[in-house]
Amino acid sequence: MKTKVIVLADNAETTPSKLFRFLNSLNYDINVKETCFGAYIEGEDDVVDKVANIVRNLEKNRIFCKDRGFPIWDKRRCRAFRGGGPREGFHQLEAEQKILDKIAKALDEIEKEGIHQIDEIEKEKVDDKTKKLDVETFKKIIDEEFKHNQ
C-alpha cells in the first residue's frame, strides 16, 4: 500500500476539485482525498505509481508528486481526529508549493530553449532527454530563473 501527495503549482490550470474529479474518473482501484494543494492518492504501489504518472502528464511541469509516509485518514495525522489545526509538515509542504511555479517555469525554459546559463559540460548532460538532470544543475537553473523573475 502506498500513498502519494499530488501538489499543483500556483500556475497550474488544474484546480484541486478538477484533479479530484479526474482521479475519481479513472478506472483504477485507488482512494482519493482532495486537499487545498491538490490531492492524496492511495492504493497498491504499482497502481499509485501509474496513476501519478498519468496525472503528472495532465500538465507537464505543473503537477508534482511525492510519497507520503502515512495513509489517508491516518488518526495520527488527520485533523479530523486530532481536533483541528495544521498537521505536522503542512507548513513545509506549503512553502514547497509556493515555489513550484518557479520550478515549472524553469522546466519549461529547459524544454523550450535549453540551458544557457551553465557551462557546456553541464548542458550536454541535459540535452539528451533520456538522461536525468543532476540536482546541482537543477539548482543553478532555479536560481537563475528566480533572479530573472524578481
CORGI-V764586 format. One record per residue. N is the residue number from 1. RES is the residue in three letters. PSI is psi in radians with two decimals (NA if undefined). BURIAL is + if it has 16 or more other ideal C-beta (glycine too) atoms within 10 Angstrom, else -. D_CENTER is the distance of its C-alpha to the mean C-alpha in whole Angstrom. Layout:
# CORGI-V764586
<<N/RES/PSI/BURIAL/D_CENTER> <N/RES/PSI/BURIAL/D_CENTER>>
This chain:
# CORGI-V764586
<<1/MET/2.35/-/20> <2/LYS/2.55/+/16> <3/THR/2.34/+/14> <4/LYS/2.58/+/10> <5/VAL/2.26/+/8> <6/ILE/2.12/+/6> <7/VAL/2.29/+/5> <8/LEU/2.33/+/6> <9/ALA/2.70/+/8> <10/ASP/-0.52/-/11> <11/ASN/0.23/-/12> <12/ALA/2.52/+/11> <13/GLU/-0.38/-/14> <14/THR/2.42/+/13> <15/THR/2.84/-/13> <16/PRO/-0.67/+/13> <17/SER/-0.67/-/16> <18/LYS/-0.74/-/16> <19/LEU/-0.79/+/13> <20/PHE/-0.83/+/15> <21/ARG/-0.72/-/18> <22/PHE/-0.84/-/16> <23/LEU/-0.71/+/15> <24/ASN/-0.35/-/19> <25/SER/-0.29/-/20> <26/LEU/2.62/-/19> <27/ASN/0.97/-/22> <28/TYR/2.62/-/20> <29/ASP/1.46/-/21> <30/ILE/2.70/+/18> <31/ASN/2.48/+/18> <32/VAL/2.38/+/16> <33/LYS/2.14/-/16> <34/GLU/2.47/+/15> <35/THR/3.01/+/13> <36/CYS/-0.38/-/14> <37/PHE/-0.09/+/10> <38/GLY/-1.88/+/9> <39/ALA/2.87/+/10> <40/TYR/2.48/+/11> <41/ILE/2.56/+/13> <42/GLU/2.45/+/16> <43/GLY/-2.85/+/18> <44/GLU/2.55/-/20> <45/ASP/-0.93/-/18> <46/ASP/-0.60/-/18> <47/VAL/-0.79/+/17> <48/VAL/-0.74/+/14> <49/ASP/-0.73/-/13> <50/LYS/-0.81/-/15> <51/VAL/-0.71/+/13> <52/ALA/-0.72/+/9> <53/ASN/-0.69/-/11> <54/ILE/-0.81/-/13> <55/VAL/-0.75/+/10> <56/ARG/-0.54/-/8> <57/ASN/-0.14/-/11> <58/LEU/-0.82/-/12> <59/GLU/1.54/+/11> <60/LYS/2.35/-/10> <61/ASN/0.11/+/8> <62/ARG/-0.07/+/7> <63/ILE/2.18/+/5> <64/PHE/2.55/+/1> <65/CYS/2.56/+/4> <66/LYS/2.72/-/6> <67/ASP/2.60/-/10> <68/ARG/2.46/+/12> <69/GLY/-0.19/-/16> <70/PHE/2.58/+/17> <71/PRO/2.84/+/18> <72/ILE/2.48/+/18> <73/TRP/0.36/-/21> <74/ASP/2.18/-/22> <75/LYS/-0.39/-/25> <76/ARG/-0.35/-/24> <77/ARG/-0.52/+/20> <78/CYS/2.29/-/21> <79/ARG/-0.54/-/22> <80/ALA/-0.54/-/25> <81/PHE/-0.33/-/26> <82/ARG/-0.01/-/26> <83/GLY/0.40/-/28> <84/GLY/-3.01/-/25> <85/GLY/2.87/-/24> <86/PRO/2.53/-/20> <87/ARG/2.80/-/19> <88/GLU/2.34/-/19> <89/GLY/-0.16/-/16> <90/PHE/-0.75/-/15> <91/HIS/-0.58/-/16> <92/GLN/-0.79/-/14> <93/LEU/-0.70/+/10> <94/GLU/-0.76/-/12> <95/ALA/-0.71/-/13> <96/GLU/-0.74/-/9> <97/GLN/-0.58/+/8> <98/LYS/-0.40/-/11> <99/ILE/-0.02/-/11> <100/LEU/-0.52/+/8> <101/ASP/-0.62/+/11> <102/LYS/-0.70/+/13> <103/ILE/-0.72/+/10> <104/ALA/-0.78/+/10> <105/LYS/-0.71/+/14> <106/ALA/-0.74/+/14> <107/LEU/-0.69/+/13> <108/ASP/-0.74/-/15> <109/GLU/-0.72/+/18> <110/ILE/-0.80/+/18> <111/GLU/-0.61/-/18> <112/LYS/-0.87/-/20> <113/GLU/-0.04/-/23> <114/GLY/-2.98/-/22> <115/ILE/2.14/+/22> <116/HIS/-0.08/-/25> <117/GLN/-0.02/-/25> <118/ILE/2.85/-/25> <119/ASP/2.86/-/28> <120/GLU/-0.57/-/29> <121/ILE/-0.80/-/28> <122/GLU/-0.68/+/25> <123/LYS/-0.68/-/24> <124/GLU/-0.55/-/26> <125/LYS/-0.50/-/23> <126/VAL/-0.14/+/20> <127/ASP/-0.62/-/23> <128/ASP/1.98/-/23> <129/LYS/-0.25/-/19> <130/THR/-0.24/-/20> <131/LYS/2.56/-/20> <132/LYS/2.60/-/17> <133/LEU/2.23/-/16> <134/ASP/2.74/-/18> <135/VAL/-0.75/-/16> <136/GLU/-0.70/-/19> <137/THR/-0.74/+/19> <138/PHE/-0.71/+/15> <139/LYS/-0.71/-/16> <140/LYS/-0.73/+/19> <141/ILE/-0.80/+/18> <142/ILE/-0.79/+/15> <143/ASP/-0.77/-/19> <144/GLU/-0.74/+/21> <145/GLU/-0.70/+/18> <146/PHE/-0.79/-/18> <147/LYS/-0.71/-/22> <148/HIS/-0.58/-/23> <149/ASN/0.05/-/21> <150/GLN/NA/-/23>>
